[in-house]
């Protein structure tokens, strides 16, 4: 279930498994701020996560290191 959220606890908080990339993990960790945050502020969090993930993807072509990206699952 790498990189996927699963519900945990009575409040239905999402638990994210580490992806192996610190930048992706840090971006996705921001989603944990959503519970208890006023709905209008969710947009700011989602935009930040999206920007961080875009930056990580954009830099992936320039880097020659890091863990291999898994292929699609059947």
N, C-alpha and C positions, 0 to 999 in steps of 0.2 A: 504494500500500500504506500510505497514511497512517494512523497510529494502530495499525497491526498489527505484530505481532512476526514476525521471520523469523530462522531459525537462521543462525549465522555461526560460523566457527572450528571447530576439532576437538572442542571441549568442548560444542558445541551451545548456546552462550550466545545468549540472545535479544537482538536489536538492534531498538530501537524508533525509528521515524522520528518527528521532531517533529510535533506536532499543530497548532502555531500558537498554542496557549494555554500560557503559561508555567506556570500552576498545574497543568494536566493533565500537562505534560511532567515537572514536578518530582515529581508523585505517581507516575507510571509509572516514573520513573528509580529509584525505590526497589526495583522488581522486580529490578534488576541485583544487588541484595544477596543474592538467594536462593542462587545457586551458592556452595557453601562454607559456608553458614550451616546450623547444625544444624536438622533438620526441625521440632522443637518451636517454634523461633523463627520459622518461616515464617508461622504464624498471626498473630503480632504485625505482621509486615510487610504481609500481605494486609489485615488490619483497618485499618492506617494508610492504605494506598492506597485502600481502599474509602471510608473516612471523608473523605479529601481530595477524592475524586471526587464524593461526595455533596454536600459543602460547595460545590464548584465548580458543580455543577448547581443547587443551591438558590439560589445567588447569581446565576445566569444570568438569571433573571426580573427581578432588580432592576437589572441593568446594561443599558445601551443601547449598549454599545460592544463591540468585539472582532470577530474575523473571522466571516464568515457560516458557519453550520453547513451542511456539504454534505448533500444529500439522499441517499436510499437509492440504491445502485448496482443497475443491472439484473442 
